[in-house]
Amino acid sequence: MELVSLRNVTFGYGDVPCLQDASLEIHAGEFIAVTGPNGAAKSTLLKLALKLLRPWQGDVTLSMRNVSGGKLVIGYVPQQISAFNAGFPSTVWEFVQSGRFRQGAWLRRLNDVDREATEQALRQVGMWEFRKRKIGELSGGQKQKIILARAFAMEPDLLVLDEPTTGMDAESRQQFYRLLKDQVRLHGRTVMMVTHHLAEVEGDLDRLITLERKEEGGWKCCTTTSCSGHFVPAG
């Protein structure tokens, strides 16, 4: 089942395009990595796929339904979101548990299933023992982990992660990649992730989207089995 498609998409900031004629498809159950040098429009590609940005030209389709026919649930972790204000009032538990609320259901009473999902998500990222801490008391790497835990607690059909291993050491990254693999293989979820640590996860991927500079300069091309387009470096 196709969850996301971009068709001949062009987009930029100001009057300068950073992506031209890009086309790709994301299917249910895939584990996909997006990689490339700084300035290669990786974050922009994710935002376009989620319809957080509107393309100048071309079409973006984001499915409203999952493979079971229910509403598609998306977990999105943008880049550098872990920089919480030191005075952020929420506890770790409260923050991760908030991922259990669905859109339009903030008044719903949380139940045992929600609490179990919250606990499981915290344990998955190794943050269970910090559940009573205030978020402002955590380190940058710990904040990154609870943001990921909140996304896991949502039990998303589509998990979109922009450099999710920021602040993690090599061992933590390996554990995290194994967790993502389980999300795909055991739970049937779809993962699309920007990473700079390709060698550590490449063997587990279904597909790779690589943004790289053309030899003649300037442009960047998306090279993968079902992706095409040109990516212009920033600046």
N, C-alpha and C positions, 0 to 999 in steps of 0.2 A: 504493500500500500504506500502510495506517495504522500508524504506529510508536507513537504516543502518543495517548491520549484521556483527558480528564477529563470526568466526568459528574456534574453537580450537586454539586460539591465545596465543602465548607465546612471551613475550617481557621483556627486562631488560636493565639496564645501566651498561656499562663495561662488565663484564662477569657474572654478578649476575642477575638472573631473578627476576622481581617484579610482574609478572603476568604469570600464566601458564594455558593452556587449557581453556581459557575463551571463552564463547559463549553467544551472546545476540542478540536481534533484537529490532529495534526501528521502530515503524509504524507511518504513517502520522496521525496527530491529537491527539497524546498522550502528556500528561503532566507527565514527569518523573523526579524524584529526585534521585541523587546519594549521599549516605551518608556513613560515616564511620570515624574512628579515623585518626589522622595524620599519614602519611606514608602508607596509604592503597591503593595507586595507583589510586586515583580518577581522578586526573588531567591527568595521563597517559592514563586512560581508554578513556577520552574525546578525547585526541589527536590521539589515535589509531582509534577511530570511525570516525574522520574527515580526516584520512590518513595524518596527520601531522607527524606521526611516522610510520615507517615500521616495522611490526612484524618480529620476528626471525622465527617464524613458524606460520602456520595457514593462514586464509584468511580474509580480510576485504573488504566488498562491500559497497560503498557509491553511492546511486542513482544519476544519472545525471539529472533526470527529477522529477518534482513535480506531484501532482495528476492530474493537468490539462494538462500535457504533455509539459509544458514549462520548461526552464532551472531551476534547483533547486537553490534557493538563500539561502545561509547560513550566519547567523549572529553569530559570535563567539566572546565572551568576555572572554579572559583568566584571570587567577588569577593575582592580584596585578598589573594590567596594568595602574592603576591610578597615578602612580608615575611619572608624567610628569616633565620634567625639568622646573624650574621657568621661563626660558627665552623662552619657547615654543611660537612661534609667532602668532599662529592662535587665532581667536576669537572663542567663544563657538558656535556661529552660523555657521561659516565657517567649523568648525570641524564636527559638526553634519550633516550639509548639504553634506559633502563629502561622506556620506553613500549612497547618491542617485546615485553616479556614479557606473555603472556596469563595470565589467572587460572588458577592451578593448574599453571603451567608455569615456575616460577622456576628450576628446575634445568636447563631446556633450554639447550643451547649455542647462542649467537648465531652467525649465519652471515653470508655476504656480503650477502644480501638485507637483513638487519637493519641492517648497517652502512651500506648504501646509503640505506636509508630514513632513518636517523639523520642522515646527511650532508645529504640533501636537505631535511629539516625545518629543520636549522640554517641552511642557505643561504636557505631561503624567508623566514625571519624576520631575516636579516641578521646572524646570530650565529656564522657559521662560524669566523671569525678568533678568537673567544673560547673555542673548544672545550676548550682546555687550562686555562682559568682555574678557580679555585675559585668556587663560587657565591657565597660570602660576600664576594667581592671586587667583585661587580657592583653597578651602580646599580639603583634600583628599576625603571626602565623596561627595563633589560636582563634583570632577573629575570623580568619579565612576559613578555618575548619567549621566553625559554627554556622557560617553562611552556607557552606556546602551541606551541613546537616539539615538546615532549614529546607533546602531544595530537595534533599532525599526524603524528608518527612512528608512532603507533598505527594510522594509516590507518582512522579510525573511520567507521562507517556514519552515526552520529548525533553531531554536534559541538555541545555545549551550552556557551555562553560567557557569563559574567556580567561585563559591562563589561570586555571583553578589551583595550581600547585605553588603559587607565589608564597614564599615564606617557609616552604617545606624542605626538609633535608632529603637526601637520596632515598633513605629507607622509608620515610613517610610517603614519598612520591610512589614508590613501588607498591606499598600497601594500598594507596589510593587508586592506582591504576587497576589493581586486582579487584577492588571494590566496583569500579566502573565496568569492568569486564563482567562481573556477576550481575550488575544491573541490566546489562544487555542480554547475556546468555541465559540467566535464570529467571529474570522477571520480564523479558521481552521488551525492554525499554530501548529508546533510541538516544544515542549520545553523540553530540557534535561539540568538539573541544578544540580550542586554540592552545597550542603547546609549543614550547621551545626545547622540550626534552624528548624529541621524537624517538631517539634510539632506545629509550627506556620503555616505550609502549608500542612501537611499530609492529611487533610480532602479533599483537592482539587485535589490530585494526582490521576492519572490513574494507576501508577505503581511506585514501589520503588525498587531501587537497593542498597542493603546494603552490605558494605564490613566490615567483622568482623573477629576477631581472633578466630582460632579454640581452643578448650579447651586444647588440647594436646600441644599447643604452636606453635609459628613460623608462620604458614600459616594463610591466610585470605580467607574466602569463600564469594562468591557473592550469596546472597540469594534473589530470586525474582521469579516471575512466569515463566519468560523465560530467565533466565540468569544462567550460571554456570561457575565455574572456581575457581582457587586458586590465592590468592594475598599475596605476601610475604612482610612483613614489611621492610621498609628501615632500613639500618644499621644492 
